[in-house]
Amino acid sequence: MLLDEVQKGQSLRVLAVRDSSLRAQLLRMGLCEGSVVRVVQRISRGPALLRWGSQELALGGRHLALLEVHPVGPLPRR
Amino acid sequence: MGHCHDADVRPEQPLVLVGNPNCGKSVVFHHLTGVYATVSNYPGTTLALAQGTFREWQVIDTPGVYGISDFTPEERITREVLKQAHIINVVNALHLERELFLTLQLADWGLPLVVVLNFMDEARRRGMRIDTARLAEALHAEVIPAAAVRGEGMDALMTAIPRLMRTAGRTAQPAEEDMDALLKRRTRVDALVREVLIDGGARRSFQLAEAMVHPLLGLLIVLVVLFLAYQLVGVLVAQTIVGFTETVVMQGWYEPLVRGMVGALGLPGWLNGILVGEFGVLTMTVTYLLGILLPLVVAFYVLLSLLEDSGYLPRLAFLADRWLNRLGLNGEAVVPLILGFGCVTMATITTRMLDTERERTIASALLNFAIPCSAQLAVITALATKAGMGVTAAYAAVVFACFVLLGTALHRLVPGTSSSLMMALPALQLPRPRNIALKTMARTRHFLAEAGIWFFVGALLISLAQLSGALVAIQNVIAPLTVGWMGLPKEAAVAYVMGIVRRDFGAAGFFQMALSPLQLLVALVSITLFVPCIAAILVLHKERGPAVAAGIWLGSIALAFGVGGLVFQGGSLLGW
């Protein structure tokens, strides 16, 4: 599934990033294939707020549609 | 680069501060050079290089980047400077897995490097433990634990710098890196972080930070912030403080004093008029500038600094993203748009932080068409609060509607595609009074210098126009527009002439006119939408080119009179 289909509170494993520029930019921040992120907040038809490690990143809708993800069990809150 | 000697000590090589956005470079820069570069709590505050000196060395502060490549204008700027440099890499200790990516890239290029491990106070509070000795060993660089905002670690940095400058300089030839190289570096960074981060600590979660990005609670918080802002600026400062500075200090004490002194000189009547007459450069101008504008502008700047330093703006960007998408922008545009309420000219420069030309053009146009700056809002607040809540609310509604319609139109008209939001959220923090004071003072000084000059020039021109009879001629020529279409008194023309110089100056032109509530609404709406001040047009011309600048200037005249008239005609129909 794509990241723009997911809801608040879900934890997801990133499977692929479909845009090479976005992939490189996320890679530098520490987000790549295999990373697990949690959707902290989601505005419907809008951006999502992702958290992994100690970071929080707001990603707009069009970016979200470029990330292939797979749900994993909810992570403990850090 | 004409001469590329490897391993050659070059005293002229600058000391460059490099790091991720919001890692605290500008604070370190301020400590080293004494030069205040704007410090805020959102990524992308520094948009251009800032320069200063530390002892005999030139120091350069750069815009924050997550790596050196070609993704953003900031990266291209930073990349140029890095070709020959000794580097202070400022690293936010709270986000090692992100920040060390850039550090390893710099180390791979073999540039002489000192690492400032910033935010160590917060890291300790979270219970994080970092093996700095191991980190230094892995990077072949000195690592200095620091908390720059408290000055912690700055002495150690100052003793480390001469050692750094003695190491051989190199000329780096940054190669374009492919995905493979990036993936390899990511693997190395992750391994390094596992090695040096002995304890990752516990992330403090703030209920408030979560509420700020909640679709409903977030909106509630926006309303609370607006209400508090209105209480501070619209009630406390606009009414109580300005009431004192304007009527008691300036009109009660200063103006009679100056009139008496100038009168005693026995000057010819026309010169007396220019100095202390109706538009006197020594009376009206000084009263507007110091009695009315200054207290309000300072209040606005304090408010904006609080918003900037708390980390609230990026959260507002998240909430606003979906709505700004409809205007061809993304949430990031919240930053320049909000800063426009301080100074539209400065905010137009801030649009550089937006990712595409298209977004910069749309944001610049919206700023210069429909966002009133603090000085103008100051006058508007002072006038509208006298006329009551109804006028204030109607004014806000009309200007907001213009903003939305314009944005929607620009989204359709400006070619290209806008970028999607990508913004790292900083931790929420209590603003530090010292930084609020420094920032407010820097901005106020800039305001006084710029507004001061244009106010005196404007007052002089108006006085000359009045004396030569040109003012009456202009009033009569545009009377069909001002009187017939917008229902204002003939003298309103003066305000628009003044508004060509500066919009706040123009708004002040309505101060002495007796206007009905509807007339006041028409006047305030039209002067808000009227032409940007001369300084803003110069910046627009430089940033966006002559076509955009001219389009905005001429378009704003049409918009101001068009909407002003519609408000009057509509209001009359409704029987206001």
Boltz contact constraints between the chains, C-beta under 6 A:
constraints:
  - contact:
      token1: [A, 24]
      token2: [B, 182]
      max_distance: 6.0
  - contact:
      token1: [A, 25]
      token2: [B, 71]
      max_distance: 6.0
  - contact:
      token1: [A, 27]
      token2: [B, 182]
      max_distance: 6.0
  - contact:
      token1: [A, 27]
      token2: [B, 186]
      max_distance: 6.0
  - contact:
      token1: [A, 28]
      token2: [B, 66]
      max_distance: 6.0
  - contact:
      token1: [A, 28]
      token2: [B, 67]
      max_distance: 6.0
  - contact:
      token1: [A, 28]
      token2: [B, 101]
      max_distance: 6.0
  - contact:
      token1: [A, 29]
      token2: [B, 98]
      max_distance: 6.0
  - contact:
      token1: [A, 30]
      token2: [B, 97]
      max_distance: 6.0
  - contact:
      token1: [A, 30]
      token2: [B, 98]
      max_distance: 6.0
  - contact:
      token1: [A, 41]
      token2: [B, 213]
      max_distance: 6.0
  - contact:
      token1: [A, 43]
      token2: [B, 215]
      max_distance: 6.0
  - contact:
      token1: [A, 43]
      token2: [B, 322]
      max_distance: 6.0
  - contact:
      token1: [A, 46]
      token2: [B, 321]
      max_distance: 6.0
  - contact:
      token1: [A, 46]
      token2: [B, 322]
      max_distance: 6.0
  - contact:
      token1: [A, 47]
      token2: [B, 318]
      max_distance: 6.0
  - contact:
      token1: [A, 47]
      token2: [B, 321]
      max_distance: 6.0
  - contact:
      token1: [A, 47]
      token2: [B, 421]
      max_distance: 6.0
  - contact:
      token1: [A, 49]
      token2: [B, 213]
      max_distance: 6.0
  - contact:
      token1: [A, 53]
      token2: [B, 97]
      max_distance: 6.0
  - contact:
      token1: [A, 54]
      token2: [B, 94]
      max_distance: 6.0
  - contact:
      token1: [A, 54]
      token2: [B, 95]
      max_distance: 6.0
  - contact:
      token1: [A, 54]
      token2: [B, 203]
      max_distance: 6.0
  - contact:
      token1: [A, 55]
      token2: [B, 95]
      max_distance: 6.0
  - contact:
      token1: [A, 56]
      token2: [B, 425]
      max_distance: 6.0
  - contact:
      token1: [A, 57]
      token2: [B, 424]
      max_distance: 6.0
  - contact:
      token1: [A, 58]
      token2: [B, 318]
      max_distance: 6.0
  - contact:
      token1: [A, 58]
      token2: [B, 421]
      max_distance: 6.0
  - contact:
      token1: [A, 58]
      token2: [B, 423]
      max_distance: 6.0
  - contact:
      token1: [A, 59]
      token2: [B, 422]
      max_distance: 6.0
  - contact:
      token1: [A, 60]
      token2: [B, 321]
      max_distance: 6.0
  - contact:
      token1: [A, 60]
      token2: [B, 330]
      max_distance: 6.0
  - contact:
      token1: [A, 60]
      token2: [B, 420]
      max_distance: 6.0
  - contact:
      token1: [A, 60]
      token2: [B, 421]
      max_distance: 6.0
  - contact:
      token1: [A, 62]
      token2: [B, 420]
      max_distance: 6.0
  - contact:
      token1: [A, 63]
      token2: [B, 420]
      max_distance: 6.0
  - contact:
      token1: [A, 78]
      token2: [B, 203]
      max_distance: 6.0
